[in-house]
Amino acid sequence: MDIKAAITGKDEQAVLEECERGEDVAKKTYEKALAKGLPDNIRSIVQRQYQGVVENHDRVRDLRNRYRKAN
């Protein structure tokens, strides 16, 4: 994420959009990893982490959407 560029001279919506973009990249990376033949013990760890990434992504998306509606 390019947080510095998003924050410098930009509004809250731009920051939230940049955060969501970063979460999108993380989701895709985890999805690619889960599509591979991982050993079961590693898969369970990656799956748990992926669920956290999805939750964070959704939280940021919801904040962005609320900000859009408010403005």
KOLDRENZA-924434 format. One record per atom (N, C-alpha, C): x, y, z. Coordinates in nm, 4 decimals, decimal comma. Example, Ala and Ser with C-alpha at 12.3 -4.5 7.8 and 13.67 -1.06 7.14 Angstrom:
! residues 2
node east 1,3190 north -0,5690 up 0,7800 $
node east 1,2300 north -0,4500 up 0,7800 $
node east 1,3200 north -0,3300 up 0,7800 $
node east 1,2850 north -0,2250 up 0,7080 $
node east 1,3670 north -0,1060 up 0,7140 $
node east 1,2900 north 0,0030 up 0,7870 $
END
This chain:
! residues 71
node east 0,0837 north -0,1185 up 0,0000 $
node east 0,0000 north 0,0000 up 0,0000 $
node east 0,0874 north 0,1236 up 0,0000 $
node east 0,0399 north 0,2214 up -0,0673 $
node east 0,1109 north 0,3481 up -0,0702 $
node east 0,0398 north 0,4448 up 0,0232 $
node east 0,0470 north 0,4148 up 0,1534 $
node east -0,0232 north 0,4942 up 0,2539 $
node east 0,0254 north 0,6377 up 0,2552 $
node east 0,1556 north 0,6580 up 0,2467 $
node east 0,2099 north 0,7937 up 0,2518 $
node east 0,1472 north 0,8804 up 0,1422 $
node east 0,1399 north 0,8284 up 0,0215 $
node east 0,0804 north 0,9038 up -0,0885 $
node east -0,0689 north 0,9231 up -0,0664 $
node east -0,1351 north 0,8240 up -0,0096 $
node east -0,2786 north 0,8349 up 0,0132 $
node east -0,3108 north 0,9380 up 0,1210 $
node east -0,2241 north 0,9489 up 0,2195 $
node east -0,2502 north 1,0397 up 0,3305 $
node east -0,2098 north 1,1827 up 0,2969 $
node east -0,1009 north 1,1998 up 0,2274 $
node east -0,0481 north 1,3324 up 0,2000 $
node east -0,1432 north 1,4106 up 0,1114 $
node east -0,2098 north 1,5071 up 0,1697 $
node east -0,2965 north 1,5953 up 0,0936 $
node east -0,4252 north 1,5322 up 0,0447 $
node east -0,4620 north 1,4173 up 0,0960 $
node east -0,5846 north 1,3524 up 0,0509 $
node east -0,6825 north 1,3392 up 0,1668 $
node east -0,8059 north 1,3102 up 0,1324 $
node east -0,9098 north 1,3003 up 0,2341 $
node east -0,9230 north 1,1583 up 0,2896 $
node east -1,0149 north 1,1445 up 0,3845 $
node east -1,0344 north 1,0160 up 0,4507 $
node east -1,0770 north 0,9070 up 0,3534 $
node east -1,1595 north 0,9438 up 0,2560 $
node east -1,2049 north 0,8437 up 0,1592 $
node east -1,0873 north 0,7871 up 0,0806 $
node east -0,9941 north 0,8717 up 0,0414 $
node east -0,8767 north 0,8241 up -0,0329 $
node east -0,7939 north 0,7283 up 0,0522 $
node east -0,7818 north 0,7570 up 0,1797 $
node east -0,7068 north 0,6685 up 0,2697 $
node east -0,7775 north 0,5336 up 0,2811 $
node east -0,9092 north 0,5355 up 0,2994 $
node east -0,9844 north 0,4110 up 0,3095 $
node east -0,9782 north 0,3308 up 0,1799 $
node east -0,9843 north 0,3986 up 0,0666 $
node east -0,9743 north 0,3295 up -0,0622 $
node east -0,8372 north 0,2640 up -0,0789 $
node east -0,7324 north 0,3321 up -0,0356 $
node east -0,5975 north 0,2748 up -0,0448 $
node east -0,5836 north 0,1555 up 0,0493 $
node east -0,6422 north 0,1650 up 0,1673 $
node east -0,6389 north 0,0515 up 0,2603 $
node east -0,7134 north -0,0680 up 0,2017 $
node east -0,8287 north -0,0422 up 0,1412 $
node east -0,9043 north -0,1516 up 0,0815 $
node east -0,8267 north -0,2149 up -0,0342 $
node east -0,7593 north -0,1327 up -0,1128 $
node east -0,6788 north -0,1849 up -0,2226 $
node east -0,5709 north -0,2798 up -0,1681 $
node east -0,5079 north -0,2400 up -0,0609 $
node east -0,4072 north -0,3263 up 0,0013 $
node east -0,4672 north -0,4564 up 0,0520 $
node east -0,5858 north -0,4495 up 0,1091 $
node east -0,6533 north -0,5701 up 0,1561 $
node east -0,6929 north -0,6596 up 0,0385 $
node east -0,7296 north -0,5989 up -0,0746 $
node east -0,7602 north -0,6777 up -0,1953 $
node east -0,6381 north -0,7583 up -0,2391 $
node east -0,5228 north -0,6940 up -0,2370 $
node east -0,3986 north -0,7625 up -0,2759 $
node east -0,3703 north -0,8785 up -0,1799 $
node east -0,3885 north -0,8540 up -0,0518 $
node east -0,3651 north -0,9601 up 0,0471 $
node east -0,4609 north -1,0769 up 0,0249 $
node east -0,5900 north -1,0477 up 0,0000 $
node east -0,6872 north -1,1540 up -0,0253 $
node east -0,6461 north -1,2391 up -0,1447 $
node east -0,6095 north -1,1752 up -0,2530 $
node east -0,5714 north -1,2483 up -0,3742 $
node east -0,4480 north -1,3345 up -0,3501 $
node east -0,3536 north -1,2825 up -0,2736 $
node east -0,2321 north -1,3580 up -0,2440 $
node east -0,2651 north -1,4834 up -0,1632 $
node east -0,3502 north -1,4695 up -0,0624 $
node east -0,3902 north -1,5852 up 0,0176 $
node east -0,4702 north -1,6843 up -0,0659 $
node east -0,5572 north -1,6335 up -0,1530 $
node east -0,6355 north -1,7228 up -0,2384 $
node east -0,5453 north -1,8048 up -0,3300 $
node east -0,4411 north -1,7422 up -0,3834 $
node east -0,3454 north -1,8155 up -0,4674 $
node east -0,2738 north -1,9228 up -0,3858 $
node east -0,2347 north -1,8878 up -0,2642 $
node east -0,1655 north -1,9852 up -0,1788 $
node east -0,2572 north -2,1028 up -0,1464 $
node east -0,3839 north -2,0745 up -0,1172 $
node east -0,4772 north -2,1810 up -0,0828 $
node east -0,5114 north -2,2696 up -0,2024 $
node east -0,4937 north -2,2182 up -0,3230 $
node east -0,5208 north -2,2968 up -0,4433 $
node east -0,4105 north -2,3987 up -0,4703 $
node east -0,2982 north -2,3833 up -0,4032 $
node east -0,1857 north -2,4759 up -0,4204 $
node east -0,2029 north -2,5960 up -0,3275 $
node east -0,1299 north -2,6990 up -0,3564 $
node east -0,1336 north -2,8197 up -0,2739 $
node east -0,0493 north -2,8044 up -0,1493 $
node east -0,1039 north -2,7398 up -0,0495 $
node east -0,0316 north -2,7201 up 0,0763 $
node east -0,0513 north -2,8402 up 0,1682 $
node east 0,0496 north -2,8721 up 0,2485 $
node east 0,0307 north -2,9747 up 0,3514 $
node east -0,0810 north -2,9315 up 0,4471 $
node east -0,1536 north -3,0260 up 0,5009 $
node east -0,2698 north -2,9955 up 0,5846 $
node east -0,2396 north -2,8998 up 0,6995 $
node east -0,1261 north -2,9207 up 0,7673 $
node east -0,0941 north -2,8348 up 0,8817 $
node east -0,0683 north -2,6901 up 0,8371 $
node east -0,0071 north -2,6724 up 0,7217 $
node east 0,0184 north -2,5383 up 0,6692 $
node east -0,1118 north -2,4780 up 0,6165 $
node east -0,1913 north -2,5589 up 0,5479 $
node east -0,3193 north -2,5119 up 0,4932 $
node east -0,4081 north -2,4554 up 0,6032 $
node east -0,4140 north -2,5217 up 0,7171 $
node east -0,5006 north -2,4733 up 0,8255 $
node east -0,4536 north -2,3381 up 0,8775 $
node east -0,3246 north -2,3170 up 0,8843 $
node east -0,2709 north -2,1875 up 0,9283 $
node east -0,3028 north -2,0791 up 0,8257 $
node east -0,2772 north -2,1091 up 0,6990 $
node east -0,3028 north -2,0116 up 0,5926 $
node east -0,4518 north -1,9811 up 0,5843 $
node east -0,5375 north -2,0816 up 0,5992 $
node east -0,6829 north -2,0612 up 0,5956 $
node east -0,7280 north -1,9697 up 0,7093 $
node east -0,6733 north -1,9910 up 0,8274 $
node east -0,7081 north -1,9066 up 0,9432 $
node east -0,6646 north -1,7622 up 0,9185 $
node east -0,5444 north -1,7452 up 0,8660 $
node east -0,4961 north -1,6104 up 0,8354 $
node east -0,5806 north -1,5464 up 0,7262 $
node east -0,6195 north -1,6248 up 0,6266 $
node east -0,7032 north -1,5743 up 0,5180 $
node east -0,8362 north -1,5226 up 0,5726 $
node east -0,8952 north -1,5945 up 0,6655 $
node east -1,0217 north -1,5489 up 0,7251 $
node east -1,0045 north -1,4132 up 0,7933 $
node east -0,8911 north -1,3930 up 0,8595 $
node east -0,8629 north -1,2625 up 0,9203 $
node east -0,8483 north -1,1535 up 0,8163 $
node east -0,7840 north -1,1849 up 0,7050 $
node east -0,7681 north -1,0877 up 0,5965 $
node east -0,9049 north -1,0501 up 0,5397 $
node east -0,9908 north -1,1491 up 0,5209 $
node east -1,1251 north -1,1224 up 0,4679 $
node east -1,2032 north -1,0332 up 0,5648 $
node east -1,1943 north -1,0625 up 0,6930 $
node east -1,2633 north -0,9807 up 0,7929 $
node east -1,2126 north -0,8367 up 0,7909 $
node east -1,0803 north -0,8201 up 0,7837 $
node east -1,0234 north -0,6852 up 0,7775 $
node east -1,0672 north -0,6134 up 0,6507 $
node east -1,0640 north -0,6834 up 0,5383 $
node east -1,1073 north -0,6237 up 0,4115 $
node east -1,2514 north -0,5749 up 0,4225 $
node east -1,3383 north -0,6597 up 0,4746 $
node east -1,4797 north -0,6238 up 0,4852 $
node east -1,5002 north -0,5059 up 0,5800 $
node east -1,4230 north -0,5007 up 0,6864 $
node east -1,4332 north -0,3905 up 0,7821 $
node east -1,3926 north -0,2581 up 0,7159 $
node east -1,2835 north -0,2597 up 0,6421 $
node east -1,2374 north -0,1394 up 0,5723 $
node east -1,3381 north -0,0988 up 0,4656 $
node east -1,3904 north -0,1964 up 0,3903 $
node east -1,4914 north -0,1687 up 0,2878 $
node east -1,6148 north -0,1040 up 0,3492 $
node east -1,6602 north -0,1572 up 0,4624 $
node east -1,7775 north -0,1013 up 0,5285 $
node east -1,7521 north 0,0413 up 0,5767 $
node east -1,6339 north 0,0667 up 0,6306 $
node east -1,5987 north 0,2036 up 0,6720 $
node east -1,5997 north 0,2985 up 0,5527 $
node east -1,5423 north 0,2537 up 0,4429 $
node east -1,5399 north 0,3360 up 0,3218 $
node east -1,6813 north 0,3655 up 0,2735 $
node east -1,7658 north 0,2635 up 0,2726 $
node east -1,9037 north 0,2826 up 0,2278 $
node east -1,9808 north 0,3783 up 0,3187 $
node east -1,9606 north 0,3668 up 0,4499 $
node east -2,0255 north 0,4593 up 0,5433 $
node east -1,9773 north 0,6017 up 0,5218 $
node east -1,8474 north 0,6160 up 0,4950 $
node east -1,7917 north 0,7497 up 0,4709 $
node east -1,8529 north 0,8090 up 0,3445 $
node east -1,8656 north 0,7286 up 0,2400 $
node east -1,9256 north 0,7761 up 0,1148 $
node east -2,0682 north 0,8240 up 0,1365 $
node east -2,1460 north 0,7479 up 0,2131 $
node east -2,2856 north 0,7850 up 0,2377 $
node east -2,2959 north 0,9130 up 0,3197 $
node east -2,2031 north 0,9305 up 0,4117 $
node east -2,2055 north 1,0481 up 0,5002 $
node east -2,1668 north 1,1756 up 0,4265 $
node east -2,0927 north 1,1613 up 0,3166 $
node east -2,0450 north 1,2803 up 0,2450 $
node east -2,1089 north 1,2907 up 0,1127 $
END
